[in-house]
Amino acid sequence: MTVSRKVVGLSVAKNKKTTKKYFVQEMKNQMKKVSWTTKEELYICGKVVIGAIFILGIGIYGIDLCIRLLLNGIGYLVGMRGA
C-alpha cells in the first residue's frame, strides 16, 4: 500500500469521526426544539382514544348483529321454501 493511499484512508476515518460528532450535536439541538406533551394532554388523549375504540367496537358489533340476523332470516326463508 502506498503512502498516498494510507493518507487518504486516514482522512476518511477522520471525516467519519467528525461526521458522527456533528450528527450527535445536531440531534441534541433538534431534541431541544421538540414540544413534548404534558401529562394532562397525554391523559386527555388517552381517554379520547379509549372512548373512540369503545364506540367503534359497539358500532362494529351492531353492524355484525344486523348482518347475522339478516343472513339467518334469509337462511330460514330458504329452508322453509325448500322443505
Secondary structure as GFF3:
##gff-version 3
##sequence-region A 1 83
A	DSSP	alpha_helix	3	33	.	.	.	ID=ss1
A	DSSP	alpha_helix	39	82	.	.	.	ID=ss2
###
